[in-house]
Amino acid sequence: MIYRFGFNHSQENIQLLNFISRFFYLVFIFNFVIKYLLSKDKIQYLTNNAFEGILILLVVYDGISYFMFGHPILEKLLIKLGVENYRSIYHFFIQFFLLLFVGVELVKSINSVYTSKLKPTTLFILSFILLILGGGFLLTLPGCNYTGQWLNFVDAVFTSSSASCVTGLVVVNTATFFNIKGQIIIILLIQLGGIGILTFASFFASFMKKGIGIKHQIAMNELLDAENFSGSYFLIKRILVMTFIIEALGAIGIYMLWGDYQFGSTGEKIYASIFHSISAFCNAGFSTLEYNFETPLATELYMMHIFIGVLIFFGGLGFPVIRDIFSPAQLRDRLMHPWKEWKLSSKVAVYTSISLIVLGMAAFYFFYADEKYADKSPIALIAITFFQSVNLRTSGFNSINLENLPNILLLISIFQMFIGASSASTGGGIKTSTFIVMMVAVIGTIRGKKEVSLSNRTIAIELIYKAFAVVIFSGLYVLLVTTLLTFYEPNIAPLRLAYEAVSAFATVGLSTGITPGLTDASKILLTFTMFVGRVGIVTLAYSLSTKALSADFKYATTHMTIG
């Protein structure tokens, strides 16, 4: 498949490769039949492998129609429906079915991954490393871009990391450099990276009725930070279902809001709508428009900007918050019991996010839009400032030229990007909950309170320690990256390099336009920074550390002068 789609071929080679693909199906059919014949309970085997059985029936039926009538049934159906380029679409389905078969075999082995002695956090990190390197390799292939040449490996890994870590920083133009195959790889990386490849694999493992073991559930409980042991099992399914529903509704909404923007065909319009919906909800900021939403005609799609901003907002809230506020069960419960409130974590995520967005809108208006867009209508000003402010919540879309932003706006943007989205979301940053816990602890310390509380709830000292650890380690890391960037890029203003460093660490993806011109050393540094920002600096440190041994004694208390 890599050879088929990663390189450019003559029509004769394509026909040969498609024939070879059909031959590979025999391996999976033979495997399925042998296991069926050797199984003790054949009905149970068919029940447990229903998905594979359906795939094999479709393949067998298509193959029989091909050899008996000269036309595969699927290809014949596409012809009757009047679909253009039906042959290419049919060939795509042939490869797609093969990919499904391979995926089924991989999903079956997911439980064995969790039975290894590796920490769950280490598995999480390794899954991202494999995703980034695999995506980078695919993006280097000449068949994935319009030039027909190999892409520089550093640029390919940078792009793959930006997509997998849902950042949005680009060194080559997504719309004009990558062809449809390259863009599909990017959007798949965004989807897998946004939700987590282990979450996807775990969902399909349970979906195929293979079940997931105790160690698997414990690992997912730790990765998802579920409130109880059984919560992780159901949260996996809910995350996937919730994501697909929101992205589907988002694609429909975007499709209806393109206005006068011209596409080559209806299929292209549908594809652009799906791409932007996934990119928005996953807080990635990748676009199939040449200049993102600065592209002529796209800059004035104000209702589109507001709608995409809402998708970004929901993606940055976090799955537990969306479930707590919008799930049918919770809505029914609150209708029956009006006194029930949102969870504290939901309140913090929603109120802090809205406050930061309003702060960003005010900053963009007073320091930029009031002068640059004085002739615009109030609705246009609201859309422009809202779109730019919500994108500071870890998404890299932009409808204005960020190269000319004043320094004060750059500093405010850095502050907002550093805080980022909410926990268990597709966004990055130190997270809203971390920021609020730290601020409440600081205020409580100043006021001389012995315990830190928020909304009539005491915050555990362990959470306060963790919040300060996240902020301090993140701040030091960003400072280190900025210092190294000033060494590698002496001709670029340090403030713009700091903006780039925070944008990468918080997986935002906004840039003042310096990304494509960076040296390879800077690109490698930012690639690693995006990775650290996505997996979490504390998660990375925990996976590399050794567990401290507990002791049955306590050292004498000492006094130190602080402040």
N, C-alpha and C positions, 0 to 999 in steps of 0.2 A: 504494500500500500504506500509506503514511503517512496519507493522507486516510481510507482505509478503516478502519484500526485506531486511528488517533490521535484520532478524533472519534466522537461518538455519533450514530447514524443511525436513521432509520425503516426498517422492513422493506423498503419499496419501494426506498429508496436502496441498501440492501444488495444486493438482487437486481440492480439496475442496475450496481453496482460490480463484482459477480462476473461479469456478462456482459462488462464492459469488460476484466476480467482475462483472461478466456478469449480475447478478441480479441487481446490482447498476445502470446499464445502464437503467433499466426500469424507474428509478426515473427521469432521464434526458429526456427520451423519453416521459413519461407522462407529465412532465412539459412543454415540447415544444408543444405537441399536445393541451393541455388545453389552453395555451396562444394563440395558433393559432386560436382555435375555438372561443375564447372570443375577439379576435382582430376585430376592425371595418373594417380596410383595410387589408385584408388577403394577398394581393399581396405585399403590402408595408412591412408587417411583414416578409414575406419570403425573401424579398430583404434585409432588415436590419439584418436578422439572417441567411444569406446564409451559413456562415461558420458552424454554428451549424447544419443547415439542412443537409449539406454534410456529416458531422460526423455521424449524426443519420442514414442517408441512408446507409452508409458503415456498421454501427453496425447492423442495421436491416438485411441487405443483408447477412452479415457474420453469424448472428444468425439463419436465415432461412436455410442457407446451412448447418449449424451445425446440426440442428434438423431433417432436411429432408434427408441429405445424409451422416451424421455421420462424415463429414470432413468440417471444416470451409473453406471457399473459399480462404482466405489468406494463411492458412496452406497448402492447396492443391497447391497453386501457388508456395510456397517456395519449396515444394517437387519436382515439375516439373522443377524448376530452378536448382535443385541439391544442394541446400544450406545445409551445415552441421549444425547440432544442430537446425533444423528448428522448433522443438517444443519449445525450449527456446526462440527463436526469436519471435515466434508467441505469446507466453505468455507475452513477453516484450511489444509487440504492444497492447495487450489487456489492460495492465496497462497504457501504454502511452496514449491511447485514453481516458481512464478514467481521466488521469491527464489533458488532453486537455479540457475535459468538465468542470472540476473544475476550470481550468485557465480562461475559458470563463466567468464563473460566477463572478470570482474575478475581471476581467478586466472591466466588466459592472459597477462595483461599484467604479471605480477609480475616477470618477468625484466627487463623494460624499466626497472623502478624501480631495479634494482641497477646498470644500465649508466649511470646518471646520475653526475654528478661529486660528489654529496653523500657525506659520510663515512657508513660503516655506523652509527656511533653517532647521527649526525644523523637518519638514516632511522628508527632505533629510537625516537628521541624524538618525531619527527613522527608516527609511527604511533600513539603514545599520545595525543598532542594531538588528532589527528583522532578517535580512539576516544572520548575524554572529551567533546569538543564535540558529536560526533554523538549519543552516548548522552544527553548533557544536553538536547539539542534534543528527542529522542524522549520523554524523561521529563517535559518541560513540557506535552505534549499532554493535553488534557482527557479523552481516551478511555483514558488509562493510569492513572487513579486513580478512586477511589470518589466523589469530590466532583463530578466532571464539569467542574471549573474548571481554568484554566491554572495550572500550578505556577510559583512564583517562579523565575526563571532562575538566580539565585545558588544557591538550594536544589537545583535540578535538576542543575546542573553539579557542585555539592558531592557529591551522591549518585552521579552518574556517575563522578566522580573516585575516590570511595571504593570503588566497585565495580571500576572498571578497574584501580586500583592495589591491589586486594585488601586494603583497609584494614578497613572495617566501621564507621567512624564514620557516624552517621545524624542528620539534622536533622528528618526526618519518619519516622514508624513504617512500616517496610516492610510489615508484616502488615496494618495497618488503613488505611493511606493508599493504597498502590498496589494496583490490582486485578491479576488474573492476567496481563494484558498487560504491565503495568509491571514485575511481578516477573520475567517471562520476559526482558524487556530487561535487568534487573539481573543475572540469572544468566548471560546471554550475555556481558555486559560482564566479569563475574568470570572466566568461562572464557577469553575472549580476552585479558584483561589478565593472568591468572595465568600463562599459557603464553607469551603474546606473539603479537600479531596477525601479525607477519612469519613466525613459526615455523609458524603455521597455514597461511598463504598458501603458504609454501615447500613444506610437506608436500603440499598438494593439487596444487601445480604438478607435483611429481614423481610423485604418484599418478596423475595424468591422462596420464602418459607424454609430457609435453611436455618433460621434462628441465629442468635448471637449469644455467645457463651458468657459466663459470669465475669471472667477477666476482661472480655470485650466491653461489657456493660460498665465495669468499674473504670476502665480506661476512658470511655466516652463520658462518663459522669465527671471525671476530672477535667477533661478537655472542654466540655460544655459548661462546667461550673454549675451543674444542676443542683437544686436545693435538696434533693433526696436521691436515693439509689435508683428507684424506678423511674424518676423523672427524665433521666437521660434517654431511656429507650423510646419513650413517647415523644420527647423533644426533637429527636432526630427526624422522625416522620413529619412532625408539625413544621419544622423549619423548611423542609423540602416542599411540602404542599403549599405553605404560606408563600414561599419564594416564587414558585411557578404561577400561583394565582395572581400575585401582585405584578409580576413581570408581564403576564398575559394581558391584564387590564391596562397596564402601562403602555404596552405595544399598541393596543386598540386606541387608547387616548392619543398617543403621539401620531398615529396614522391619520386621525381625524383633524389634527391641528397643523398639518404641513402648509395649509393655505395655498399661496401662489407659488410655492417652491416647486420647481420642475424636476421630474425624474424621467429617466429613459423609458420606464415601463412600470406597470402596477407591481410586478414582482420586486423590482428594485425599491419601490416605495415601502412595500411590506418588509423587505429585508432591513432597510434603514430604520424602520420603526422598531423592529425586534432588537436590533443591535443597540440602539440608543436606550431602549427600555432596560435591557440587561445591564448596560454600562452605567446607567443612572442609579438603578436600585443597588447595584453592587458598589456604588461610589467610585467607579473606575475613571470616568471622564474621557474615555476613548471615543472618537467620533469618526464616522465615514464621510463627514464634510471636510473639504480641503483645508479650511481655516477654522475648524471647529465651528462654534456659533458666531464667529466673526465673519463667516462666509456671507457675501452679499445675498440679500433676501432673508437669510436665516437670522440676521441680527435684529430684524423687526418682527419676528414671530413671538410676540410678547406672551401670548397665552401658552404657547409651547414652552417658553422659558419657565413660567410659573408652574406648569404641570410637571416638567422635569425636576424643578426644584422641590416639589412635593415628594416625588419619587426618591430623590436624594435624601430628603428629610426622614422618610420612613426607613430607608436603608440604614441610615445613621443612628436610628433610635435603638436598634437591637431587637432580636427575635423575641426574647422574653417580655420586653415592654409591649411590643405589638400584640402578642398573645394576651397579655394581661388587660390591655385596654380594648382591643377590637375583636377578640375571639367570641363567637356566638354564645358559648357557655358563660363567659364572664359578663357579657352584655345582659343575658337573661337573668343572671344572678343579681346584678345591680338593679335591674328593673323590679325584681321581687323584694330586694333588700336595699333601698336607696341610701341607707346609712353607710354601706360598705364603700371604702375608698380604694384608690389604686395602691399598689405596693409602693413602699418608700423609694425603691430603685426606679420605678416607673415615673414617680413624681420628679425625682432628681433629673432623670434623662430628658423628660419633656420640658420642664420649666427652664432648665439650664440651656437646653438647645434653643428654645425660643428666645431666651434672653441674649444669647450669643448672636443669633441671627439678626435680632433687632439692633444690637450694638453694631454689627457689621454693616447693616443697611444705613444707619445714621452716619457711620464713618465714611462710607462710599459716597453718600449724598453730599456731606459738608466739605469733604476734601477732594472730591473728583467730579461727581455727576452734576452738581449744582452749577459748575462752570462749563464743563464739556457738553452737557446735554440740557442747557437752559431752555432750548426751544422745544423740548419734548413735552408731551402731555403728562399729567399726574400718573395715569395708568402706566405709561411707558417708563417713567422714573421709578415707580414701585417695582415693576418687572425687572428693570436693569439692576437696581440695588439689591433686590431680593435674590436674583439669580447669582450675582457675584458673592453675596454674603453666604448663601447656603452652600456654595461650592467650596468655601473655606472649611466646611464641615467634612473635609477629606474627599472631595470629588474635583476632578480637574477640568470641567467644562468652563469655557469663558466666552463671553459675548463682547468684551472690550479688549483693547490693546493694553496688556499689563506692563509693557516696556516703559511706559511713561508715567507710572504711578509715583506720586510723591513719597518721600522717605517716611513721613509720618503714617501714611496708609500702609506702607510695607511693614512697619513695626507693629501696627495694630493687627495686620493680617498674620504676621508671624505668631503673635500671641494667640489668636483664634485657632490657627492651624495646629499649634502645639497642644492645645486642649483637645481638639479633634471631636470624634463622635462618641457614642455611648458604648458601654460594655456589651459583649456578645453581638456586635453588629458587624457590618461589612466594612466599616470605617476604621481609621487608625487614630494616632495621637495618644496622649496619656489617659484619655477618656474623661467624660464629664463627671462621673462618680468619683474618680480619683481627685479631680480638682476641688469638688465640693467638700469631700471628706477632709482634704488638707486644709482648706480655708476655714472650715468649722473648727478643726483642731487648733489652728493658729489663733482664731478669735477666742476659743475657750481657754487657751493658755494665757493670753493677754488678760482675760477677765478673771483668771485665777480659779477656774473650775477644775474640780478633781476628776470629773468624768465628762466625756464629750458626748453630746446628744444632738439629735436632729429630728424635728417633727415628733417630739415625745418618744423618741427611741434612742437608747444608748448605743453608741458605736463601739464595737469591740476594739480593744487596743491593738489586736493583730491586724485589723483592717487599716488602722491609722499608720502603723509601721509600714505596711505594704504600700499605702498611698505615698508616703514620704520617700520610700525606696524607689518607686516608679518615677516620681518627679525628679529626684536627685540624679538617678542613673540616666534618665532620658536627657536632662539638661546637660549633664557632663558629656554624654555621647554626642549630642548636637554641637556642643562647643568644640569637641575634638574634630568632628567632621568639617565644621566651618574653618577651623584652623588649617587643616590639611588642604582644603579647597583653595584657601588663600595662597598656599605654597605652590600648588599645581597651576593655579590660574591667577598670576600676579597682576594681570591687566584688567581684571574684572573687580568692580567695587565690592568690598567685603559684605556690605548689607545685602546685596543681591545674591551673593554666595550663601549667606545665612538663610535668606528666603528659600533658596534652592535646597539647602540641607534640611530645613524644617519641613518643606514640602515633601521631600523624599521620605523622611523619617515618619511623618504623620500620614503617609500614603495619600497625600492630597492631589499632587500632580499639576498644580498651577506653577507657572514659570514666567519669569520676566523675559523669556526669549533666548536665554543663554545656553540651554541644554544641548542643541545640536552642535554647537561649536566647542564643547568641552573636550579636553584631552582624554585619551583612553584611561589614564590613571584616575581621573575624576569620575568617569563613567563607571569604572569598576567600584570605586568607593561609594558612589550613589546607589549602585546595584545592591551592594551589601547593606546599605542604609535602608533601602526599601524593604529588604528581607527582614532586617532586625525590627523595623517598625511594624511589619505585618504580624510576625510571630510574637512580638512583645519582648522587650529587653529583659524583663524579669523572668519570663518563660525561658528565654535563651540562657540566662544565667543559672536558673534552676536545673536545666537539663545538663549543664556542664559541671555542676557542683556535686559534691559528695554530701550525704546526709550527716548532719551534726549528731554526735553521740550525746544522749541525754545523761545527766549526772544527778545523783541523789544528794547533792550538796549545793549551797549557795554562798557566793563570795560576800565578804563584808561590804556594806554600802559606803560609798565615798562621796565627797562633794567636789564639784568643779564649778568654776565661775563661767557662766554662759552670758554672752551679750555684753 
